Amino acid sequence: MTPLEQIPLGTRVVVRYRVEGGFTDALGPLRDRDATTCTVETKRGLVVVPLDAVVAAKPVPPPPARRAPKSGGPPPADL
């Protein structure tokens, strides 16, 4: 696991951290980091994570490319 402090800003990351009742993940570009928090830009917006709650963090590859929509042609004929 790469220490969060060594991951360059802008890198897509997943950060697992403790919340009341368990754990949750923040997935997206690492946008900011200071002595006590890191900020991840998720699909739902910016998530500020206290560093003392982080249990794991690592860089992750870009999301897979979107698939092309299925053609709107007629359904296959019954055989």
All heavy atoms as a GROMACS GRO file, in nm:
protein
  583
    1MET      N    1   0.085  -0.117   0.000
    1MET     CA    2   0.000   0.000   0.000
    1MET      C    3   0.089   0.124   0.000
    1MET      O    4   0.180   0.135   0.082
    1MET     CB    5  -0.084  -0.006   0.126
    1MET     CG    6  -0.219   0.054   0.127
    1MET     SD    7  -0.346   0.005   0.013
    1MET     CE    8  -0.382  -0.161   0.053
    2THR      N    9   0.064   0.216  -0.089
    2THR     CA   10   0.140   0.341  -0.096
    2THR      C   11   0.090   0.436   0.012
    2THR      O   12  -0.030   0.459   0.023
    2THR     CB   13   0.121   0.408  -0.234
    2THR    OG1   14   0.157   0.315  -0.335
    2THR    CG2   15   0.205   0.532  -0.246
    3PRO      N   16   0.182   0.491   0.092
    3PRO     CA   17   0.136   0.590   0.190
    3PRO      C   18   0.067   0.707   0.120
    3PRO      O   19   0.113   0.756   0.018
    3PRO     CB   20   0.264   0.635   0.260
    3PRO     CG   21   0.362   0.525   0.235
    3PRO     CD   22   0.324   0.465   0.102
    4LEU      N   23  -0.044   0.749   0.175
    4LEU     CA   24  -0.124   0.857   0.115
    4LEU      C   25  -0.041   0.984   0.095
    4LEU      O   26  -0.061   1.057  -0.002
    4LEU     CB   27  -0.245   0.884   0.204
    4LEU     CG   28  -0.355   0.972   0.150
    4LEU    CD1   29  -0.406   0.922   0.016
    4LEU    CD2   30  -0.469   0.981   0.248
    5GLU      N   31   0.054   1.007   0.182
    5GLU     CA   32   0.137   1.127   0.173
    5GLU      C   33   0.227   1.125   0.049
    5GLU      O   34   0.275   1.229   0.005
    5GLU     CB   35   0.225   1.141   0.298
    5GLU     CG   36   0.146   1.161   0.426
    5GLU     CD   37   0.090   1.030   0.483
    5GLU    OE1   38   0.137   0.920   0.444
    5GLU    OE2   39  -0.003   1.037   0.564
    6GLN      N   40   0.250   1.007  -0.010
    6GLN     CA   41   0.338   0.996  -0.126
    6GLN      C   42   0.263   0.995  -0.259
    6GLN      O   43   0.325   0.999  -0.365
    6GLN     CB   44   0.422   0.868  -0.115
    6GLN     CG   45   0.520   0.870  -0.001
    6GLN     CD   46   0.598   0.740   0.010
    6GLN    OE1   47   0.587   0.652  -0.075
    6GLN    NE2   48   0.678   0.729   0.113
    7ILE      N   49   0.132   0.990  -0.256
    7ILE     CA   50   0.054   0.988  -0.379
    7ILE      C   51   0.037   1.130  -0.431
    7ILE      O   52  -0.010   1.218  -0.358
    7ILE     CB   53  -0.084   0.922  -0.355
    7ILE    CG1   54  -0.066   0.778  -0.306
    7ILE    CG2   55  -0.169   0.927  -0.481
    7ILE    CD1   56  -0.195   0.710  -0.264
    8PRO      N   57   0.075   1.156  -0.557
    8PRO     CA   58   0.064   1.292  -0.611
    8PRO      C   59  -0.082   1.338  -0.621
    8PRO      O   60  -0.172   1.259  -0.650
    8PRO     CB   61   0.125   1.282  -0.751
    8PRO     CG   62   0.201   1.155  -0.753
    8PRO     CD   63   0.138   1.064  -0.652
    9LEU      N   64  -0.104   1.466  -0.596
    9LEU     CA   65  -0.237   1.524  -0.615
    9LEU      C   66  -0.280   1.503  -0.759
    9LEU      O   67  -0.200   1.509  -0.851
    9LEU     CB   68  -0.238   1.672  -0.578
    9LEU     CG   69  -0.210   1.706  -0.432
    9LEU    CD1   70  -0.212   1.857  -0.412
    9LEU    CD2   71  -0.307   1.638  -0.339
   10GLY      N   72  -0.409   1.477  -0.779
   10GLY     CA   73  -0.462   1.451  -0.913
   10GLY      C   74  -0.471   1.304  -0.947
   10GLY      O   75  -0.540   1.265  -1.040
   11THR      N   76  -0.401   1.219  -0.871
   11THR     CA   77  -0.403   1.075  -0.895
   11THR      C   78  -0.538   1.018  -0.852
   11THR      O   79  -0.593   1.056  -0.749
   11THR     CB   80  -0.292   1.005  -0.813
   11THR    OG1   81  -0.167   1.060  -0.851
   11THR    CG2   82  -0.291   0.855  -0.835
   12ARG      N   83  -0.594   0.927  -0.932
   12ARG     CA   84  -0.719   0.861  -0.893
   12ARG      C   85  -0.686   0.761  -0.783
   12ARG      O   86  -0.596   0.678  -0.798
   12ARG     CB   87  -0.780   0.790  -1.014
   12ARG     CG   88  -0.918   0.731  -0.987
   12ARG     CD   89  -0.983   0.688  -1.118
   12ARG     NE   90  -1.118   0.646  -1.100
   12ARG     CZ   91  -1.158   0.519  -1.103
   12ARG    NH1   92  -1.071   0.422  -1.129
   12ARG    NH2   93  -1.284   0.488  -1.085
   13VAL      N   94  -0.758   0.771  -0.673
   13VAL     CA   95  -0.730   0.689  -0.555
   13VAL      C   96  -0.859   0.629  -0.500
   13VAL      O   97  -0.969   0.674  -0.530
   13VAL     CB   98  -0.663   0.771  -0.441
   13VAL    CG1   99  -0.527   0.822  -0.483
   13VAL    CG2  100  -0.753   0.886  -0.396
   14VAL      N  101  -0.840   0.527  -0.419
   14VAL     CA  102  -0.947   0.480  -0.332
   14VAL      C  103  -0.894   0.492  -0.190
   14VAL      O  104  -0.782   0.451  -0.161
   14VAL     CB  105  -0.995   0.337  -0.365
   14VAL    CG1  106  -0.885   0.234  -0.348
   14VAL    CG2  107  -1.117   0.301  -0.281
   15VAL      N  108  -0.973   0.555  -0.103
   15VAL     CA  109  -0.936   0.576   0.037
   15VAL      C  110  -1.044   0.509   0.123
   15VAL      O  111  -1.162   0.545   0.114
   15VAL     CB  112  -0.926   0.726   0.072
   15VAL    CG1  113  -0.894   0.745   0.220
   15VAL    CG2  114  -0.822   0.794  -0.016
   16ARG      N  115  -1.004   0.410   0.202
   16ARG     CA  116  -1.097   0.346   0.296
   16ARG      C  117  -1.076   0.411   0.431
   16ARG      O  118  -0.963   0.423   0.478
   16ARG     CB  119  -1.072   0.197   0.303
   16ARG     CG  120  -1.160   0.129   0.409
   16ARG     CD  121  -1.179  -0.016   0.384
   16ARG     NE  122  -1.256  -0.029   0.260
   16ARG     CZ  123  -1.280  -0.145   0.201
   16ARG    NH1  124  -1.237  -0.256   0.254
   16ARG    NH2  125  -1.349  -0.149   0.089
   17TYR      N  126  -1.187   0.450   0.494
   17TYR     CA  127  -1.175   0.517   0.623
   17TYR      C  128  -1.289   0.476   0.715
   17TYR      O  129  -1.394   0.429   0.671
   17TYR     CB  130  -1.167   0.668   0.605
   17TYR     CG  131  -1.285   0.733   0.536
   17TYR    CD1  132  -1.384   0.797   0.608
   17TYR    CD2  133  -1.296   0.732   0.397
   17TYR    CE1  134  -1.491   0.859   0.545
   17TYR    CE2  135  -1.402   0.793   0.333
   17TYR     CZ  136  -1.500   0.856   0.408
   17TYR     OH  137  -1.606   0.916   0.345
   18ARG      N  138  -1.264   0.493   0.845
   18ARG     CA  139  -1.362   0.458   0.947
   18ARG      C  140  -1.472   0.563   0.956
   18ARG      O  141  -1.444   0.682   0.951
   18ARG     CB  142  -1.294   0.446   1.085
   18ARG     CG  143  -1.209   0.324   1.103
   18ARG     CD  144  -1.153   0.311   1.244
   18ARG     NE  145  -1.058   0.416   1.281
   18ARG     CZ  146  -0.933   0.424   1.238
   18ARG    NH1  147  -0.886   0.335   1.155
   18ARG    NH2  148  -0.855   0.522   1.278
   19VAL      N  149  -1.594   0.515   0.968
   19VAL     CA  150  -1.710   0.600   0.997
   19VAL      C  151  -1.786   0.531   1.110
   19VAL      O  152  -1.761   0.414   1.140
   19VAL     CB  153  -1.802   0.619   0.873
   19VAL    CG1  154  -1.732   0.696   0.764
   19VAL    CG2  155  -1.853   0.486   0.821
   20GLU      N  156  -1.878   0.602   1.169
   20GLU     CA  157  -1.956   0.540   1.276
   20GLU      C  158  -2.028   0.417   1.222
   20GLU      O  159  -2.097   0.423   1.121
   20GLU     CB  160  -2.058   0.641   1.329
   20GLU     CG  161  -2.131   0.592   1.452
   20GLU     CD  162  -2.220   0.698   1.513
   20GLU    OE1  163  -2.186   0.817   1.503
   20GLU    OE2  164  -2.324   0.659   1.568
   21GLY      N  165  -2.003   0.304   1.285
   21GLY     CA  166  -2.067   0.180   1.243
   21GLY      C  167  -1.988   0.098   1.144
   21GLY      O  168  -2.035  -0.006   1.100
   22GLY      N  169  -1.870   0.142   1.102
   22GLY     CA  170  -1.792   0.060   1.010
   22GLY      C  171  -1.693   0.139   0.927
   22GLY      O  172  -1.622   0.226   0.978
   23PHE      N  173  -1.690   0.108   0.798
   23PHE     CA  174  -1.594   0.168   0.705
   23PHE      C  175  -1.668   0.214   0.580
   23PHE      O  176  -1.776   0.163   0.548
   23PHE     CB  177  -1.487   0.067   0.664
   23PHE     CG  178  -1.407   0.014   0.778
   23PHE    CD1  179  -1.444  -0.101   0.843
   23PHE    CD2  180  -1.293   0.080   0.821
   23PHE    CE1  181  -1.371  -0.151   0.949
   23PHE    CE2  182  -1.218   0.032   0.927
   23PHE     CZ  183  -1.258  -0.084   0.992
   24THR      N  184  -1.608   0.306   0.508
   24THR     CA  185  -1.658   0.346   0.377
   24THR      C  186  -1.540   0.384   0.290
   24THR      O  187  -1.427   0.398   0.338
   24THR     CB  188  -1.760   0.462   0.388
   24THR    OG1  189  -1.826   0.477   0.262
   24THR    CG2  190  -1.694   0.591   0.429
   25ASP      N  191  -1.563   0.397   0.160
   25ASP     CA  192  -1.457   0.430   0.064
   25ASP      C  193  -1.488   0.561  -0.007
   25ASP      O  194  -1.604   0.592  -0.031
   25ASP     CB  195  -1.445   0.321  -0.043
   25ASP     CG  196  -1.401   0.187   0.013
   25ASP    OD1  197  -1.326   0.185   0.112
   25ASP    OD2  198  -1.442   0.084  -0.044
   26ALA      N  199  -1.383   0.632  -0.041
   26ALA     CA  200  -1.393   0.749  -0.129
   26ALA      C  201  -1.309   0.716  -0.252
   26ALA      O  202  -1.190   0.682  -0.239
   26ALA     CB  203  -1.341   0.874  -0.060
   27LEU      N  204  -1.368   0.725  -0.370
   27LEU     CA  205  -1.301   0.691  -0.496
   27LEU      C  206  -1.304   0.811  -0.588
   27LEU      O  207  -1.410   0.866  -0.617
   27LEU     CB  208  -1.373   0.573  -0.563
   27LEU     CG  209  -1.327   0.536  -0.703
   27LEU    CD1  210  -1.183   0.484  -0.701
   27LEU    CD2  211  -1.420   0.433  -0.764
   28GLY      N  212  -1.186   0.853  -0.636
   28GLY     CA  213  -1.177   0.965  -0.729
   28GLY      C  214  -1.041   1.029  -0.719
   28GLY      O  215  -0.952   0.982  -0.648
   29PRO      N  216  -1.022   1.140  -0.790
   29PRO     CA  217  -0.893   1.210  -0.787
   29PRO      C  218  -0.864   1.269  -0.649
   29PRO      O  219  -0.953   1.324  -0.584
   29PRO     CB  220  -0.910   1.321  -0.891
   29PRO     CG  221  -1.027   1.282  -0.974
   29PRO     CD  222  -1.115   1.199  -0.887
   30LEU      N  223  -0.740   1.255  -0.607
   30LEU     CA  224  -0.694   1.317  -0.482
   30LEU      C  225  -0.675   1.465  -0.510
   30LEU      O  226  -0.591   1.504  -0.591
   30LEU     CB  227  -0.564   1.252  -0.437
   30LEU     CG  228  -0.502   1.302  -0.308
   30LEU    CD1  229  -0.596   1.279  -0.190
   30LEU    CD2  230  -0.368   1.233  -0.284
   31ARG      N  231  -0.756   1.551  -0.447
   31ARG     CA  232  -0.754   1.695  -0.479
   31ARG      C  233  -0.675   1.780  -0.382
   31ARG      O  234  -0.624   1.884  -0.418
   31ARG     CB  235  -0.897   1.748  -0.487
   31ARG     CG  236  -0.973   1.694  -0.603
   31ARG     CD  237  -0.909   1.740  -0.733
   31ARG     NE  238  -0.982   1.689  -0.848
   31ARG     CZ  239  -0.924   1.658  -0.962
   31ARG    NH1  240  -0.795   1.673  -0.978
   31ARG    NH2  241  -0.995   1.613  -1.062
   32ASP      N  242  -0.665   1.737  -0.256
   32ASP     CA  243  -0.594   1.819  -0.158
   32ASP      C  244  -0.550   1.729  -0.044
   32ASP      O  245  -0.604   1.621  -0.023
   32ASP     CB  246  -0.686   1.930  -0.105
   32ASP     CG  247  -0.610   2.040  -0.034
   32ASP    OD1  248  -0.486   2.050  -0.051
   32ASP    OD2  249  -0.675   2.117   0.040
   33ARG      N  250  -0.450   1.777   0.029
   33ARG     CA  251  -0.399   1.703   0.143
   33ARG      C  252  -0.327   1.802   0.232
   33ARG      O  253  -0.255   1.889   0.184
   33ARG     CB  254  -0.304   1.595   0.092
   33ARG     CG  255  -0.237   1.511   0.196
   33ARG     CD  256  -0.141   1.409   0.134
   33ARG     NE  257  -0.053   1.470   0.037
   33ARG     CZ  258  -0.035   1.427  -0.089
   33ARG    NH1  259  -0.096   1.321  -0.133
   33ARG    NH2  260   0.046   1.491  -0.171
   34ASP      N  261  -0.350   1.792   0.362
   34ASP     CA  262  -0.274   1.873   0.457
   34ASP      C  263  -0.233   1.783   0.573
   34ASP      O  264  -0.239   1.661   0.562
   34ASP     CB  265  -0.352   1.998   0.500
   34ASP     CG  266  -0.484   1.967   0.569
   34ASP    OD1  267  -0.495   1.861   0.635
   34ASP    OD2  268  -0.576   2.049   0.559
   35ALA      N  269  -0.195   1.841   0.683
   35ALA     CA  270  -0.144   1.763   0.795
   35ALA      C  271  -0.250   1.675   0.861
   35ALA      O  272  -0.217   1.576   0.925
   35ALA     CB  273  -0.082   1.855   0.899
   36THR      N  274  -0.378   1.709   0.843
   36THR     CA  275  -0.482   1.634   0.915
   36THR      C  276  -0.590   1.574   0.827
   36THR      O  277  -0.667   1.489   0.873
   36THR     CB  278  -0.551   1.724   1.020
   36THR    OG1  279  -0.610   1.836   0.953
   36THR    CG2  280  -0.453   1.771   1.125
   37THR      N  281  -0.601   1.616   0.699
   37THR     CA  282  -0.708   1.566   0.612
   37THR      C  283  -0.658   1.543   0.470
   37THR      O  284  -0.553   1.593   0.430
   37THR     CB  285  -0.827   1.666   0.604
   37THR    OG1  286  -0.781   1.786   0.542
   37THR    CG2  287  -0.886   1.693   0.739
   38CYS      N  288  -0.737   1.468   0.395
   38CYS     CA  289  -0.718   1.460   0.250
   38CYS      C  290  -0.855   1.479   0.188
   38CYS      O  291  -0.959   1.451   0.249
   38CYS     CB  292  -0.654   1.328   0.208
   38CYS     SG  293  -0.759   1.184   0.226
   39THR      N  294  -0.857   1.530   0.064
   39THR     CA  295  -0.983   1.556  -0.006
   39THR      C  296  -0.984   1.478  -0.136
   39THR      O  297  -0.891   1.486  -0.216
   39THR     CB  298  -1.000   1.706  -0.035
   39THR    OG1  299  -0.993   1.778   0.088
   39THR    CG2  300  -1.132   1.735  -0.103
   40VAL      N  301  -1.091   1.400  -0.154
   40VAL     CA  302  -1.109   1.318  -0.274
   40VAL      C  303  -1.233   1.368  -0.346
   40VAL      O  304  -1.338   1.390  -0.283
   40VAL     CB  305  -1.125   1.169  -0.237
   40VAL    CG1  306  -1.148   1.084  -0.362
   40VAL    CG2  307  -1.004   1.119  -0.160
   41GLU      N  308  -1.223   1.389  -0.477
   41GLU     CA  309  -1.337   1.433  -0.557
   41GLU      C  310  -1.412   1.310  -0.608
   41GLU      O  311  -1.370   1.247  -0.704
   41GLU     CB  312  -1.290   1.519  -0.674
   41GLU     CG  313  -1.403   1.576  -0.754
   41GLU     CD  314  -1.357   1.664  -0.869
   41GLU    OE1  315  -1.236   1.692  -0.880
   41GLU    OE2  316  -1.443   1.704  -0.948
   42THR      N  317  -1.522   1.278  -0.543
   42THR     CA  318  -1.600   1.161  -0.582
   42THR      C  319  -1.712   1.204  -0.677
   42THR      O  320  -1.732   1.323  -0.702
   42THR     CB  321  -1.664   1.094  -0.458
   42THR    OG1  322  -1.766   1.179  -0.407
   42THR    CG2  323  -1.559   1.066  -0.350
   43LYS      N  324  -1.788   1.107  -0.728
   43LYS     CA  325  -1.902   1.139  -0.815
   43LYS      C  326  -2.005   1.225  -0.743
   43LYS      O  327  -2.079   1.299  -0.806
   43LYS     CB  328  -1.969   1.010  -0.863
   43LYS     CG  329  -1.891   0.937  -0.968
   43LYS     CD  330  -1.968   0.817  -1.016
   43LYS     CE  331  -1.893   0.745  -1.126
   43LYS     NZ  332  -1.967   0.632  -1.179
   44ARG      N  333  -2.009   1.215  -0.611
   44ARG     CA  334  -2.107   1.291  -0.533
   44ARG      C  335  -2.053   1.423  -0.482
   44ARG      O  336  -2.122   1.495  -0.411
   44ARG     CB  337  -2.155   1.207  -0.416
   44ARG     CG  338  -2.233   1.086  -0.462
   44ARG     CD  339  -2.300   1.017  -0.346
   44ARG     NE  340  -2.392   0.917  -0.396
   44ARG     CZ  341  -2.387   0.790  -0.364
   44ARG    NH1  342  -2.296   0.747  -0.278
   44ARG    NH2  343  -2.473   0.706  -0.413
   45GLY      N  344  -1.928   1.455  -0.514
   45GLY     CA  345  -1.869   1.581  -0.469
   45GLY      C  346  -1.742   1.558  -0.390
   45GLY      O  347  -1.691   1.446  -0.381
   46LEU      N  348  -1.690   1.666  -0.333
   46LEU     CA  349  -1.566   1.658  -0.256
   46LEU      C  350  -1.592   1.592  -0.122
   46LEU      O  351  -1.689   1.625  -0.052
   46LEU     CB  352  -1.507   1.797  -0.235
   46LEU     CG  353  -1.461   1.870  -0.360
   46LEU    CD1  354  -1.415   2.010  -0.325
   46LEU    CD2  355  -1.350   1.793  -0.430
   47VAL      N  356  -1.505   1.497  -0.086
   47VAL     CA  357  -1.512   1.429   0.042
   47VAL      C  358  -1.384   1.459   0.118
   47VAL      O  359  -1.275   1.428   0.069
   47VAL     CB  360  -1.529   1.276   0.025
   47VAL    CG1  361  -1.526   1.205   0.160
   47VAL    CG2  362  -1.657   1.245  -0.050
   48VAL      N  363  -1.396   1.521   0.234
   48VAL     CA  364  -1.280   1.551   0.318
   48VAL      C  365  -1.270   1.440   0.422
   48VAL      O  366  -1.364   1.417   0.500
   48VAL     CB  367  -1.295   1.690   0.385
   48VAL    CG1  368  -1.175   1.718   0.475
   48VAL    CG2  369  -1.310   1.798   0.279
   49VAL      N  370  -1.156   1.370   0.422
   49VAL     CA  371  -1.136   1.255   0.508
   49VAL      C  372  -1.029   1.288   0.612
   49VAL      O  373  -0.917   1.325   0.575
   49VAL     CB  374  -1.091   1.132   0.425
   49VAL    CG1  375  -1.070   1.012   0.515
   49VAL    CG2  376  -1.190   1.102   0.314
   50PRO      N  377  -1.060   1.272   0.740
   50PRO     CA  378  -0.956   1.291   0.841
   50PRO      C  379  -0.850   1.181   0.827
   50PRO      O  380  -0.884   1.062   0.816
   50PRO     CB  381  -1.031   1.276   0.975
   50PRO     CG  382  -1.176   1.282   0.941
   50PRO     CD  383  -1.191   1.243   0.798
   51LEU      N  384  -0.724   1.219   0.825
   51LEU     CA  385  -0.618   1.121   0.806
   51LEU      C  386  -0.615   1.017   0.917
   51LEU      O  387  -0.579   0.901   0.892
   51LEU     CB  388  -0.482   1.190   0.793
   51LEU     CG  389  -0.461   1.273   0.667
   51LEU    CD1  390  -0.323   1.338   0.668
   51LEU    CD2  391  -0.481   1.190   0.542
   52ASP      N  392  -0.654   1.055   1.038
   52ASP     CA  393  -0.652   0.956   1.146
   52ASP      C  394  -0.764   0.852   1.133
   52ASP      O  395  -0.764   0.752   1.203
   52ASP     CB  396  -0.654   1.023   1.283
   52ASP     CG  397  -0.778   1.107   1.310
   52ASP    OD1  398  -0.864   1.119   1.220
   52ASP    OD2  399  -0.788   1.162   1.420
   53ALA      N  400  -0.858   0.872   1.040
   53ALA     CA  401  -0.963   0.773   1.014
   53ALA      C  402  -0.927   0.680   0.898
   53ALA      O  403  -0.992   0.577   0.879
   53ALA     CB  404  -1.095   0.843   0.983
   54VAL      N  405  -0.822   0.713   0.821
   54VAL     CA  406  -0.784   0.634   0.703
   54VAL      C  407  -0.723   0.501   0.748
   54VAL      O  408  -0.633   0.498   0.832
   54VAL     CB  409  -0.684   0.711   0.614
   54VAL    CG1  410  -0.632   0.623   0.502
   54VAL    CG2  411  -0.750   0.837   0.558
   55VAL      N  412  -0.775   0.391   0.692
   55VAL     CA  413  -0.718   0.260   0.721
   55VAL      C  414  -0.642   0.203   0.602
   55VAL      O  415  -0.557   0.116   0.617
   55VAL     CB  416  -0.824   0.159   0.770
   55VAL    CG1  417  -0.881   0.203   0.903
   55VAL    CG2  418  -0.935   0.141   0.669
   56ALA      N  419  -0.672   0.253   0.480
   56ALA     CA  420  -0.602   0.208   0.359
   56ALA      C  421  -0.624   0.312   0.250
   56ALA      O  422  -0.728   0.376   0.244
   56ALA     CB  423  -0.654   0.073   0.313
   57ALA      N  424  -0.524   0.324   0.164
   57ALA     CA  425  -0.536   0.414   0.048
   57ALA      C  426  -0.439   0.365  -0.057
   57ALA      O  427  -0.329   0.319  -0.025
   57ALA     CB  428  -0.503   0.557   0.088
   58LYS      N  429  -0.482   0.374  -0.183
   58LYS     CA  430  -0.392   0.334  -0.292
   58LYS      C  431  -0.438   0.399  -0.422
   58LYS      O  432  -0.556   0.431  -0.439
   58LYS     CB  433  -0.388   0.183  -0.308
   58LYS     CG  434  -0.520   0.121  -0.354
   58LYS     CD  435  -0.507  -0.028  -0.368
   58LYS     CE  436  -0.638  -0.090  -0.416
   58LYS     NZ  437  -0.625  -0.233  -0.436
   59PRO      N  438  -0.342   0.417  -0.514
   59PRO     CA  439  -0.379   0.465  -0.647
   59PRO      C  440  -0.454   0.354  -0.721
   59PRO      O  441  -0.429   0.235  -0.698
   59PRO     CB  442  -0.244   0.492  -0.716
   59PRO     CG  443  -0.139   0.470  -0.614
   59PRO     CD  444  -0.199   0.403  -0.497
   60VAL      N  445  -0.546   0.392  -0.807
   60VAL     CA  446  -0.622   0.296  -0.887
   60VAL      C  447  -0.622   0.341  -1.032
   60VAL      O  448  -0.608   0.460  -1.061
   60VAL     CB  449  -0.767   0.278  -0.834
   60VAL    CG1  450  -0.767   0.213  -0.697
   60VAL    CG2  451  -0.842   0.408  -0.831
   61PRO      N  452  -0.640   0.247  -1.125
   61PRO     CA  453  -0.641   0.285  -1.267
   61PRO      C  454  -0.765   0.365  -1.303
   61PRO      O  455  -0.863   0.366  -1.227
   61PRO     CB  456  -0.639   0.150  -1.340
   61PRO     CG  457  -0.687   0.050  -1.241
   61PRO     CD  458  -0.654   0.104  -1.104
   62PRO      N  459  -0.763   0.429  -1.420
   62PRO     CA  460  -0.881   0.503  -1.465
   62PRO      C  461  -1.000   0.409  -1.479
   62PRO      O  462  -0.983   0.288  -1.496
   62PRO     CB  463  -0.840   0.558  -1.601
   62PRO     CG  464  -0.695   0.536  -1.616
   62PRO     CD  465  -0.654   0.434  -1.515
   63PRO      N  466  -1.121   0.465  -1.475
   63PRO     CA  467  -1.239   0.379  -1.493
   63PRO      C  468  -1.240   0.322  -1.634
   63PRO      O  469  -1.183   0.380  -1.727
   63PRO     CB  470  -1.356   0.475  -1.471
   63PRO     CG  471  -1.302   0.610  -1.494
   63PRO     CD  472  -1.156   0.605  -1.459
   64PRO      N  473  -1.306   0.208  -1.653
   64PRO     CA  474  -1.314   0.151  -1.787
   64PRO      C  475  -1.391   0.244  -1.881
   64PRO      O  476  -1.477   0.321  -1.836
   64PRO     CB  477  -1.390   0.019  -1.768
   64PRO     CG  478  -1.448   0.024  -1.631
   64PRO     CD  479  -1.376   0.130  -1.554
   65ALA      N  480  -1.359   0.236  -2.008
   65ALA     CA  481  -1.428   0.318  -2.109
   65ALA      C  482  -1.576   0.279  -2.112
   65ALA      O  483  -1.612   0.164  -2.091
   65ALA     CB  484  -1.365   0.298  -2.246
   66ARG      N  485  -1.660   0.378  -2.140
   66ARG     CA  486  -1.804   0.351  -2.150
   66ARG      C  487  -1.830   0.265  -2.272
   66ARG      O  488  -1.768   0.283  -2.377
   66ARG     CB  489  -1.880   0.481  -2.160
   66ARG     CG  490  -1.865   0.565  -2.033
   66ARG     CD  491  -1.947   0.690  -2.043
   66ARG     NE  492  -2.087   0.659  -2.032
   66ARG     CZ  493  -2.165   0.695  -1.931
   66ARG    NH1  494  -2.114   0.765  -1.834
   66ARG    NH2  495  -2.291   0.663  -1.927
   67ARG      N  496  -1.923   0.175  -2.259
   67ARG     CA  497  -1.959   0.088  -2.370
   67ARG      C  498  -2.051   0.163  -2.465
   67ARG      O  499  -2.132   0.246  -2.422
   67ARG     CB  500  -2.028  -0.037  -2.318
   67ARG     CG  501  -1.938  -0.118  -2.226
   67ARG     CD  502  -2.013  -0.229  -2.164
   67ARG     NE  503  -2.005  -0.345  -2.252
   67ARG     CZ  504  -2.067  -0.458  -2.231
   67ARG    NH1  505  -2.144  -0.472  -2.127
   67ARG    NH2  506  -2.054  -0.559  -2.314
   68ALA      N  507  -2.041   0.131  -2.591
   68ALA     CA  508  -2.129   0.192  -2.691
   68ALA      C  509  -2.271   0.142  -2.667
   68ALA      O  510  -2.291   0.027  -2.628
   68ALA     CB  511  -2.082   0.155  -2.831
   69PRO      N  512  -2.370   0.226  -2.690
   69PRO     CA  513  -2.509   0.180  -2.671
   69PRO      C  514  -2.542   0.069  -2.770
   69PRO      O  515  -2.489   0.065  -2.882
   69PRO     CB  516  -2.593   0.304  -2.697
   69PRO     CG  517  -2.505   0.400  -2.766
   69PRO     CD  518  -2.363   0.362  -2.735
   70LYS      N  519  -2.630  -0.020  -2.728
   70LYS     CA  520  -2.673  -0.128  -2.818
   70LYS      C  521  -2.752  -0.067  -2.931
   70LYS      O  522  -2.824   0.031  -2.914
   70LYS     CB  523  -2.758  -0.229  -2.742
   70LYS     CG  524  -2.679  -0.305  -2.638
   70LYS     CD  525  -2.766  -0.408  -2.571
   70LYS     CE  526  -2.683  -0.487  -2.471
   70LYS     NZ  527  -2.759  -0.589  -2.405
   71SER      N  528  -2.740  -0.128  -3.049
   71SER     CA  529  -2.814  -0.075  -3.164
   71SER      C  530  -2.963  -0.091  -3.142
   71SER      O  531  -3.009  -0.181  -3.072
   71SER     CB  532  -2.771  -0.147  -3.292
   71SER     OG  533  -2.814  -0.282  -3.287
   72GLY      N  534  -3.038  -0.004  -3.200
   72GLY     CA  535  -3.183  -0.007  -3.182
   72GLY      C  536  -3.254  -0.084  -3.291
   72GLY      O  537  -3.370  -0.058  -3.320
   73GLY      N  538  -3.186  -0.178  -3.352
   73GLY     CA  539  -3.246  -0.256  -3.461
   73GLY      C  540  -3.357  -0.346  -3.414
   73GLY      O  541  -3.386  -0.355  -3.294
   74PRO      N  542  -3.423  -0.413  -3.507
   74PRO     CA  543  -3.534  -0.500  -3.471
   74PRO      C  544  -3.486  -0.621  -3.390
   74PRO      O  545  -3.372  -0.662  -3.401
   74PRO     CB  546  -3.590  -0.544  -3.608
   74PRO     CG  547  -3.477  -0.528  -3.702
   74PRO     CD  548  -3.393  -0.415  -3.648
   75PRO      N  549  -3.574  -0.678  -3.308
   75PRO     CA  550  -3.535  -0.797  -3.231
   75PRO      C  551  -3.510  -0.914  -3.325
   75PRO      O  552  -3.562  -0.919  -3.436
   75PRO     CB  553  -3.654  -0.822  -3.140
   75PRO     CG  554  -3.769  -0.753  -3.206
   75PRO     CD  555  -3.710  -0.639  -3.285
   76PRO      N  556  -3.432  -1.012  -3.280
   76PRO     CA  557  -3.405  -1.128  -3.367
   76PRO      C  558  -3.534  -1.207  -3.394
   76PRO      O  559  -3.625  -1.212  -3.311
   76PRO     CB  560  -3.306  -1.211  -3.287
   76PRO     CG  561  -3.309  -1.159  -3.148
   76PRO     CD  562  -3.366  -1.021  -3.152
   77ALA      N  563  -3.541  -1.265  -3.512
   77ALA     CA  564  -3.658  -1.344  -3.550
   77ALA      C  565  -3.661  -1.475  -3.471
   77ALA      O  566  -3.557  -1.530  -3.437
   77ALA     CB  567  -3.656  -1.373  -3.700
   78ASP      N  568  -3.783  -1.524  -3.442
   78ASP     CA  569  -3.795  -1.654  -3.375
   78ASP      C  570  -3.748  -1.763  -3.468
   78ASP      O  571  -3.776  -1.761  -3.587
   78ASP     CB  572  -3.941  -1.679  -3.333
   78ASP     CG  573  -3.985  -1.586  -3.221
   78ASP    OD1  574  -3.901  -1.546  -3.140
   78ASP    OD2  575  -4.104  -1.557  -3.216
   79LEU      N  576  -3.681  -1.861  -3.413
   79LEU     CA  577  -3.635  -1.974  -3.494
   79LEU      C  578  -3.725  -2.093  -3.480
   79LEU      O  579  -3.781  -2.131  -3.393
   79LEU     CB  580  -3.492  -2.012  -3.457
   79LEU     CG  581  -3.389  -1.902  -3.484
   79LEU    CD1  582  -3.253  -1.950  -3.436
   79LEU    CD2  583  -3.383  -1.871  -3.632
   0.00000   0.00000   0.00000
